[in-house]
């Protein structure tokens, strides 16, 4: 399994996001969210994955980071591809998972050679960009990544809940 780089026409500097999501971010974030990983994996399995055969069901982790969800789904026999803009995070993801393909690309312009039955993006991975860039991501998912009648699962943090319950921490 080799890391595949997909050229993108993004005008945004990749270093901006890579600096934000550096190695220390990934280490701390992974520790904080271990419990939620099991809950999220079980949610995907119960609501989407158990309804389909594992063999021909194509799954993509959009903005996969270090591959936490990919590794968790691999443990249940699912093969999951991952795409992320951060090359260091993708190296970690590849070390965790020997199944599936990994792509280094800006998800706004990611166009692999196949489409997916299920695409998920967990932990508020989408939403850091401008509104027009976010719209471009959703358009790309619809036009180039998801099969007709495919499923897109987007996990976002509840801002109001976080402000109410996490302030001062």
C-alpha positions as a LaTeX table, in Angstrom:
\begin{tabular}{lrrr}
\hline
Residue & $x$ (\AA) & $y$ (\AA) & $z$ (\AA) \\
\hline
Unk1 & 0.00 & 0.00 & 0.00 \\
Unk2 & 1.55 & 3.24 & $-1.14$ \\
Unk3 & 0.72 & 6.84 & $-0.36$ \\
Unk4 & $-0.77$ & 8.40 & $-3.46$ \\
Unk5 & $-0.50$ & 12.12 & $-3.99$ \\
Unk6 & $-3.38$ & 13.69 & $-5.89$ \\
Unk7 & $-2.50$ & 17.06 & $-7.35$ \\
Unk8 & $-4.87$ & 19.83 & $-6.43$ \\
Unk9 & $-5.40$ & 23.33 & $-7.67$ \\
Unk10 & $-5.80$ & 24.74 & $-4.18$ \\
Unk11 & $-4.48$ & 28.25 & $-3.78$ \\
Unk12 & $-4.33$ & 27.81 & $-0.03$ \\
Unk13 & $-0.93$ & 27.09 & 1.44 \\
Unk14 & $-0.86$ & 23.53 & 2.76 \\
Unk15 & 1.60 & 24.59 & 5.43 \\
Unk16 & $-1.09$ & 26.69 & 7.14 \\
Unk17 & $-3.20$ & 23.64 & 7.99 \\
Unk18 & $-0.22$ & 21.36 & 8.53 \\
Unk19 & 1.19 & 23.76 & 11.11 \\
Unk20 & $-2.13$ & 23.79 & 12.97 \\
Unk21 & $-2.55$ & 20.01 & 12.90 \\
Unk22 & 1.03 & 19.18 & 13.85 \\
Unk23 & 2.26 & 16.07 & 15.64 \\
Unk24 & 1.53 & 17.39 & 19.13 \\
Unk25 & $-2.09$ & 18.14 & 18.15 \\
Unk26 & $-2.55$ & 14.58 & 16.91 \\
Unk27 & $-1.06$ & 13.00 & 20.04 \\
Unk28 & $-3.15$ & 15.06 & 22.47 \\
Unk29 & $-6.34$ & 14.81 & 20.42 \\
Unk30 & $-6.06$ & 11.03 & 20.09 \\
Unk31 & $-5.73$ & 10.63 & 23.86 \\
Unk32 & $-8.69$ & 12.90 & 24.60 \\
Unk33 & $-11.02$ & 11.09 & 22.21 \\
Unk34 & $-10.34$ & 7.39 & 22.85 \\
Unk35 & $-13.78$ & 6.80 & 24.37 \\
Unk36 & $-15.59$ & 8.62 & 21.58 \\
Unk37 & $-13.74$ & 6.56 & 18.98 \\
Unk38 & $-15.51$ & 3.38 & 20.09 \\
Unk39 & $-18.88$ & 5.16 & 20.18 \\
Unk40 & $-18.37$ & 6.60 & 16.70 \\
Unk41 & $-17.20$ & 3.29 & 15.24 \\
Unk42 & $-20.19$ & 1.52 & 16.76 \\
Unk43 & $-22.49$ & 4.21 & 15.36 \\
Unk44 & $-21.11$ & 3.73 & 11.84 \\
Unk45 & $-21.37$ & $-0.07$ & 12.13 \\
Unk46 & $-24.90$ & $-0.12$ & 13.55 \\
Unk47 & $-26.42$ & 2.49 & 11.27 \\
Unk48 & $-24.61$ & 1.97 & 7.98 \\
Unk49 & $-22.02$ & $-0.76$ & 7.69 \\
Unk50 & $-23.90$ & $-3.82$ & 8.96 \\
Unk51 & $-26.49$ & $-3.37$ & 6.19 \\
Unk52 & $-23.95$ & $-3.95$ & 3.42 \\
Unk53 & $-21.49$ & $-6.71$ & 2.48 \\
Unk54 & $-17.90$ & $-5.94$ & 3.43 \\
Unk55 & $-16.45$ & $-7.22$ & 0.17 \\
Unk56 & $-17.58$ & $-4.65$ & $-2.41$ \\
Unk57 & $-18.53$ & $-1.80$ & $-0.10$ \\
Unk58 & $-16.14$ & 1.13 & $-0.66$ \\
Unk59 & $-15.53$ & 3.39 & 2.35 \\
Unk60 & $-13.62$ & 6.69 & 2.51 \\
Unk61 & $-12.46$ & 8.53 & 5.63 \\
Unk62 & $-12.43$ & 12.16 & 4.47 \\
Unk63 & $-9.80$ & 14.19 & 6.35 \\
Unk64 & $-8.59$ & 10.98 & 8.01 \\
Unk65 & $-5.74$ & 12.52 & 9.98 \\
Unk66 & $-3.77$ & 9.79 & 11.75 \\
Unk67 & $-6.31$ & 7.12 & 10.81 \\
Unk68 & $-7.94$ & 6.43 & 14.19 \\
Unk69 & $-11.31$ & 5.57 & 12.67 \\
Unk70 & $-9.74$ & 3.59 & 9.82 \\
Unk71 & $-7.80$ & 1.41 & 12.26 \\
Unk72 & $-10.90$ & 0.88 & 14.38 \\
Unk73 & $-12.98$ & $-0.20$ & 11.36 \\
Unk74 & $-10.12$ & $-2.42$ & 10.12 \\
Unk75 & $-10.42$ & $-4.31$ & 13.41 \\
Unk76 & $-13.94$ & $-5.29$ & 12.32 \\
Unk77 & $-12.85$ & $-6.42$ & 8.87 \\
Unk78 & $-13.64$ & $-3.28$ & 6.86 \\
Unk79 & $-11.23$ & $-1.89$ & 4.29 \\
Unk80 & $-11.22$ & 1.91 & 4.40 \\
Unk81 & $-9.39$ & 4.42 & 2.20 \\
Unk82 & $-8.21$ & 7.70 & 3.71 \\
Unk83 & $-7.48$ & 11.15 & 2.36 \\
Unk84 & $-5.85$ & 14.05 & 4.18 \\
Unk85 & $-3.88$ & 17.18 & 3.42 \\
Unk86 & $-1.25$ & 16.50 & 6.10 \\
Unk87 & 1.59 & 14.20 & 4.96 \\
Unk88 & 2.84 & 13.50 & 8.49 \\
Unk89 & $-0.62$ & 12.46 & 9.69 \\
Unk90 & $-0.98$ & 10.18 & 6.66 \\
Unk91 & 2.31 & 8.46 & 7.48 \\
Unk92 & 0.93 & 7.64 & 10.92 \\
Unk93 & $-2.34$ & 6.43 & 9.37 \\
Unk94 & $-0.42$ & 4.13 & 7.02 \\
Unk95 & 1.53 & 2.67 & 9.93 \\
Unk96 & $-1.76$ & 1.92 & 11.75 \\
Unk97 & $-3.50$ & 0.34 & 8.78 \\
Unk98 & $-2.07$ & $-1.98$ & 6.17 \\
Unk99 & $-5.42$ & $-2.14$ & 4.34 \\
Unk100 & $-6.87$ & 0.40 & 1.93 \\
Unk101 & $-5.28$ & 3.28 & 0.09 \\
Unk102 & $-4.15$ & 6.63 & 1.42 \\
Unk103 & $-4.22$ & 9.83 & $-0.58$ \\
Unk104 & $-2.41$ & 13.10 & 0.06 \\
Unk105 & $-4.77$ & 15.75 & $-1.26$ \\
Unk106 & $-6.88$ & 18.80 & $-0.51$ \\
Unk107 & $-10.40$ & 17.36 & $-0.24$ \\
Unk108 & $-11.83$ & 20.26 & $-2.24$ \\
Unk109 & $-10.16$ & 18.87 & $-5.34$ \\
Unk110 & $-9.68$ & 15.19 & $-4.52$ \\
Unk111 & $-10.67$ & 13.03 & $-7.52$ \\
Unk112 & $-9.68$ & 9.39 & $-7.09$ \\
Unk113 & $-10.24$ & 6.73 & $-9.73$ \\
Unk114 & $-13.30$ & 5.32 & $-7.91$ \\
Unk115 & $-16.41$ & 6.41 & $-6.06$ \\
Unk116 & $-17.50$ & 5.37 & $-2.59$ \\
Unk117 & $-20.63$ & 3.86 & $-1.03$ \\
Unk118 & $-19.94$ & 5.52 & 2.33 \\
Unk119 & $-17.90$ & 8.62 & 3.08 \\
Unk120 & $-17.52$ & 9.86 & 6.61 \\
Unk121 & $-15.81$ & 12.88 & 8.11 \\
Unk122 & $-15.49$ & 12.75 & 11.88 \\
Unk123 & $-14.45$ & 15.18 & 14.61 \\
Unk124 & $-15.40$ & 18.42 & 12.86 \\
Unk125 & $-12.71$ & 17.95 & 10.22 \\
Unk126 & $-14.71$ & 20.08 & 7.81 \\
Unk127 & $-15.52$ & 23.61 & 8.82 \\
Unk128 & $-12.10$ & 25.17 & 9.32 \\
Unk129 & $-12.23$ & 26.81 & 5.92 \\
Unk130 & $-14.20$ & 29.64 & 4.38 \\
Unk131 & $-17.83$ & 29.11 & 3.40 \\
Unk132 & $-16.91$ & 28.99 & $-0.30$ \\
Unk133 & $-14.22$ & 26.37 & 0.36 \\
Unk134 & $-16.64$ & 24.28 & 2.42 \\
Unk135 & $-19.21$ & 24.48 & $-0.39$ \\
Unk136 & $-16.50$ & 23.30 & $-2.81$ \\
Unk137 & $-15.82$ & 20.30 & $-0.56$ \\
Unk138 & $-19.50$ & 19.29 & $-0.53$ \\
Unk139 & $-19.78$ & 19.80 & $-4.29$ \\
Unk140 & $-16.73$ & 17.60 & $-4.83$ \\
Unk141 & $-18.19$ & 14.89 & $-2.58$ \\
Unk142 & $-21.43$ & 14.93 & $-4.56$ \\
Unk143 & $-19.88$ & 15.17 & $-8.02$ \\
Unk144 & $-16.73$ & 13.07 & $-7.74$ \\
Unk145 & $-16.59$ & 10.92 & $-4.61$ \\
Unk146 & $-19.99$ & 9.47 & $-3.70$ \\
Unk147 & $-21.90$ & 6.93 & $-5.77$ \\
Unk148 & $-25.53$ & 7.65 & $-6.56$ \\
Unk149 & $-27.54$ & 6.79 & $-3.42$ \\
Unk150 & $-24.30$ & 6.75 & $-1.43$ \\
Unk151 & $-24.12$ & 7.86 & 2.19 \\
Unk152 & $-22.19$ & 10.84 & 3.57 \\
Unk153 & $-21.81$ & 11.08 & 7.35 \\
Unk154 & $-20.60$ & 14.39 & 8.74 \\
Unk155 & $-19.78$ & 14.72 & 12.43 \\
Unk156 & $-19.67$ & 18.28 & 13.76 \\
Unk157 & $-19.19$ & 19.61 & 17.25 \\
Unk158 & $-22.13$ & 21.37 & 18.85 \\
Unk159 & $-20.70$ & 24.84 & 19.40 \\
Unk160 & $-23.34$ & 25.94 & 21.92 \\
Unk161 & $-22.95$ & 22.78 & 23.99 \\
Unk162 & $-19.17$ & 23.20 & 24.07 \\
Unk163 & $-19.39$ & 26.84 & 25.10 \\
Unk164 & $-21.86$ & 26.02 & 27.88 \\
Unk165 & $-20.11$ & 22.92 & 29.23 \\
Unk166 & $-16.43$ & 23.41 & 28.47 \\
Unk167 & $-15.82$ & 27.08 & 29.27 \\
Unk168 & $-13.07$ & 27.69 & 31.78 \\
Unk169 & $-11.33$ & 24.37 & 31.14 \\
\hline
\end{tabular}
